[in-house]
Amino acid sequence: MSYIFLQKLFMALILGAFIGIDRQLKHKPLGLKTSMVISVASCLITIVSIESVHKYAIPGTTTMDPMRLAAQIISGVGFIGAGVILRRSNEIISGLTTAAMVWAASALGIAAGAGFYKEAATAVVLIIMAINLIPLFFKWFGPRKLSERNLAILIIVSPSADLSYVIDELHQEFLKVKHIKIKDLKDELRQIQLVVSAPEKHRTTVIYSKIKHITDVVAVEVETISS
């Protein structure tokens, strides 16, 4: 009896683990366990799909597609990917990279299940490089815009505040306003919701302190938006 299926499943487990470790180190929704389950399950479905052709197809009578089940994995895993995509109240969407990694884990499982070990191993190395090393290269040597990050800022100002003055002060701190939403609160207070891009070298704590000291600012909340 051939135990090559063990080799395939074990390879899928290792490849999925690489994806999971990368996400877990960054505290993303897709963790080690989830990515390994996705990769191994995708591998299993691919093995079943391929082996079913040899086991149940009758030569000259039954026509079966050995990758039919595997093709359904891509659409099925989309439900998991959608679960890690978040839409925030400031209209910013995050989690797209993690959703792509869910899809990648299933693709690696399919490749391992079909016996393409070298291709799968090469792909996982390139994926990890694309997520970690290549962005660093462009951050150091590419256009300045690539070294910026997005921040979600919530500011509560007093009734006497000049909103234009507050926004101008943000610009002076090298913050580029990409989205703005203003809302009235109780006691004539006003709320400003902003999405800004800031240079990577500007610490979030420093930005918070500087906004806090702007005239008529009552409260501040700053959050880094990650992909």
N, C-alpha and C positions, 0 to 999 in steps of 0.2 A: 504493500500500500504506500502510495506517495504522500509525503508530508510537506510538499512544497507550499501548501496553503498556509502552513505555520510560518514559513519564511516570509510570505507575502504579508500576513497579518502583523508579524513582528516588525517588519519594515515600516508598515503603515503606522504602527504605534510609535516608533522612534521619530518618524517624520512629523507626526502630529504633536509629539512632545516638544520639538523645536519651536513650532508655532506657538504652542501654549506657554512655554517658558518666556518667550519674547513678550507676549501680552501680559503675563502675570508679573513680570519684573516692572512693567509700566502701570500696574494696577488697573488694567482694562477689564471690561466685563467678560471677555473670552479668556478663561483660565486654562491651566494645564489639563485638568480632567476633561473639560468640555471639548477641547481641540483633539485630544486623543480619542475620545468616544466618536467624534465626527469622522476622523480619519479611518479608524478601524472599521466602523460601520459601513463607510463608503467602500472600503476594501472588500468587506464581506459581500456586499451586494454585487460588486463587480465580479468577484469569484463565482458567485451563484449564477449570475447572468451568463458568464462564459461557459461554465461547466454544464449548465442546463442544456446547452446546444448539443454537446457531445452525448449527454445522457438520454435526452428525450426526443431529439430530432431523428426522424426516419429518413435516411438517404433517398432522394428522389421524390419524396412525398411531402415532408414537413420542412417549411422554410422558416428559420429562426434567426433573428438578429442577436449576435452574442453580446452586443453592448446596449441593448434596449433598456434594461434595468438601470445600467450605469448612467444613461442619458437622463433618467428621471431624477437622479441624485441632485443634479445642478439646480433644477427648479425646486425640489423639495427642501434643500438646505437654505433656500432663500428666506424661508419663514424664520429660521434661526438668525440669519443675518439681519433681517428687519427688526428683530427684537433688541439688538444692541445699538440701533440708530436712534438717537434722541433728538427731538426738536424742542429747543428751549423757548421760553416765553419771549426772548429777545430775537426770535426768528432765525437764530443760528442753528445749523444742523451739525451734530457731532457724532462720532462713532463710525464714520464711513470706513476708516482704515481697519477697524476691528471687524466690521462686516465683511470687508474684502478678505481678511485673514480666515474667517469662517469658510468662505467660498474656496480659498486656497487649500485649507486643510482637507476639504472634501475632494478637491482635484488631486492632491497628493495620494489620498487613499485609493482613488480610482486608478492612478498610475501604478501604484504598488500592486493592486489587485490584478491588473492586466500584465504584471511582470516587467514593467519598465522601471527597474530599480535605479539604473544610472541616470535616467532622465529625471526621475523623482528626486533623487539626491541632489542633482545639479539645481533643480528648480527651488528646493528648499534653501539652498545656500544663496541663490540669487534673491529670493524673497526676503531673507533676513538682511542681506546687504541693502536691498531697496528700502527697507524700513529703518535701518540704523546707520549704515555707513554713508550711503550716497547723499542723504539729506544733510549730513554733517559737512561733506565736501562742498556742497553748494552754499551752505551757510557761511563757510569760511572764505570761499573763493568766488562765489556767484554774486549776482546783484544784491544790493542791500535789502531789497524787499523780501528776499527769501529768508533773511535772518530775523524777520519780524514775527511777532506772535499776536494772536487776537485776545482781547480782554473784554469781558462783560462787566460793565460798571453801572452801579445803581447809586444815584445821588439824591438825597432829600435836602431841599433848600427851604429857607424861611420865606414868608410872604413878601418880604422886602427885597428879595434877591433879584439881581439882574441876570437873567438866563444867558443872554449874549455874552456877558462878562465871564460867567462860569465856563462857557464853551471856549472862549478865547484863551482863558487860563490853561485849559487842557491842551490846546494847540501849542502853547508856549513850552509845554513839557514834552514836545515832540510826539504827541499822541494824535494820530489821524483818525478822525471820527468817520466811521463807515455806516453807522445806523444810529438813529436817535428817535426816542419816543418820550413824550412829555405828558404827564397825567396829574390832575388835581387830586389832592388828598384832603383829609379833615383838617380843621383849624387853619385853613388857607395855605397849608404846606403844599409844596409841589415836588413831584418825583420825576427825575430824568433818568431814562434807561438808555445806555449807550453801548455800542460795540465799537471798540477802537483797536487800531493796530499800534503796537509799541515795539521799539527796538529790543532785541533779546537781552541786551546788557542792562536794561532798566528793570530792577527788581520790583516785583509786585508790591512788596511792603513799602518801598520808597514811593511808588506811585500812589499808594493808599494814603501815606502820610502827607504828601503834597496836596492831594485833593482835599483832604480833611482840613487843611489850613486855609483853603480858599474862603474868602469872605462870604458869610451867610449860608455856608454849607452846614447842615445839621447832622447828617449821617451819611456814611459811605460804605458801599460793599463792592469789592473787586474780586473777580473770578477769572482764572485763566481758562480759555476754551481750548480743549485738546481734541485731536482728531480720533 
